[in-house]
């Protein structure tokens, strides 16, 4: 299987090309950045975005993931569920991404920047080095790069203003997230966290 790092090396790039994912609502599949097609257990569409939940078969530490794609905010918000004996110290992983909705098919293009959120405690911006390398390599054009940085800054600012409580910040924008087995008004369940490196 070809990795993003191997693709970058083959193309002579300092960093991998933007990761693209496809979400086919009719087929209930998610095509990941390596073009592997995964079966999706649940898709749910809301006026503000798209929810998905799927298993992660074969992963040594992660059992499943669930994500919200929020096109107006250029965000994909993910939580992971772990196999017994594995965990991490974060609640949400936020990808900055261009998200293209469609009636039956959605598409996301990762814009390198990510945010870790420890709900009610703090947040951390990740992969600024990859982002700047991608801009220098012209893998992101100037308007896309500026939009990605603005989206990341807006998210960090919103989180800080709301005591790093993700759901409180999103409610300011009329967004009510709910997760599998949890209503939109419950506090985040601490089983979601950063994906470990394989």
N, C-alpha and C positions, 0 to 999 in steps of 0.2 A: 504494500500500500504506500502510495506517495504522500509524504508529509508536506505541510506548507513550507517548512524550512528547505526541503529538497527542491521544491518548485522554485523558490527564491534563488537557490544556488544555480540551478539549471539556467535560469534567465539572467544570471549575473546581477541580481538585485541585492541590496543590503538588507531587505526585509521582505517578507512574503507579500504577494498581492492581496488586495482586500478579500476577506472571506465572504462568500455568497451562500446564502441558504434559501431554499424554496419550501413553501408550505402549501400543500395541495389539500384543500378542505374536502373536496369530493372523494378523493382517493384515500384520505386520512393518512397522508404520509408527510414526512419531513426529510428533505434531501440536504444532508449536511455539507460543510465546505469541502469534504473529500469525495463528494458525489455518492456517498452511501445513503441509500434510501431506508429510512426508519419508519416503522408503523407508529402512528399516533393514537393514543388511547382516547383522547378527548380534544376537540376543538370547540371553542366557544367564542362567538363574536359579540362584542359590545360596541356601542356608538364610538367609544374612545379607543378601541383596539381589539386585539385578538389574543385569546388564551390558548395554550396548548400544554398537554401533559403526555409524556411518553416514557417508556422504560429505557434503560441503558444496558442492554444485554451484553454480558462479557466484560463489563468494567469491573476491575478488582475492588474498587471502593464505593462507587456510586451505584445506587439502585435505580433512580429515576430522576427526571427533571420536570419542572413546570416553568413556563415563561409567559410573560405578557409582552406583546409587541405594541408599542404606543407610537404610531406614525407621526402625530403632531409634535411630539417631543423628541423624536429621533432616539428612542430608548427601547432596549429589550431588557426586561427585568426578570431574573432567573433565580429560582431556589432549587437546591438539590436535596435528595433524600439519600442517606447513606446506608450501606450494609452495616450490620451490627459490628461494633468495635471500631468504627471510623467516624470522625467528626472534624469540624474546624471551628474557628472562632468568628465567623461572619454569618450574616443572615441573608443578604441579597448581593447578587453580582449583576451590575448594570453595564450593559454594552451600549456604547454610542454607535448608532447605526442608521443608515438611510433605509427606511421601510416603505415599500410600495404595496399598498393594499389592492386587492382585486376581488371580484365577486366570488371566485372559487379558488384563486391562487394568490398568495402573498409572496413577496421576495424581500430579503434583507441583505444589505451590503455593510459589512462591519467597517467602522471608521477608526479602528485601532484603540481609541481611548476607552478605558473601563473604570468603573468605580466600585469599590467594595464598600458595603454598608453594614456596620454593626449597629443594629436597630436600637435607637435611643442612646447610643454611645459616641460613635464617630463614623466618618467616611474617609476614604483614601482614593486618590486618583492614581491609576496605573497606566503603564505602557506609553508614557509621554515620549520615551526614547524611540519606540517603534513608530509613533505618530510623526515625529519630526523627520525620521529617516524616510518614511513613506512620502512625506511632502517633498523632501529633497529629491527623491527618486521619481517624482511626478506620478506616483501611484494615486495620489489625491490631487485634484486640481484646486486652485486657490479658493473658489467659492465653496466647494465641498469641505475643505479643511477649515475654513472660517466658520461654517455652519456647525461642524462637529465640535470645534472648540467652544462656540457659544452655547451649544446644547450641554456640554459637559459643565461649563461654568454655571449655567442656569440650574442644573441639577445639584451641584455642590452648594450653591447659594441657598436654594430652596431647602435642602436637607439641613443646613446649618441653622436657618431661621426657624425650623420646626424641631429643634433638638435632636436632629438625625433620626427622626421618626418618618420613615418613607411614606407610610400610608397617610399620615397627617399632611405632609407636603402635597401629595397627589390629590387629596380631597380639595385642596385650594383650587385645583383645576377641574373639579367635577369628576374626578376619576376615583372609583371605588374598586379596588382590587380584591378578589377573593381567590382562595387557593383550595386545592382538593381537600375535602373534609373539614373545611374552615369557612365560616361566613366572612363577609367583607368587613365586619366590625370587630372581629377577634384580633388579638395581638398576634404578631408573627410567631409561628411555632419554630423553635430553634432546632430544626432538623435540616435546614436549607443551606447551605453554606458554600464556600468556595470550592471549586473542583480541584482535587489534588492532581499533581502531575502523574502521568502513568509511567 
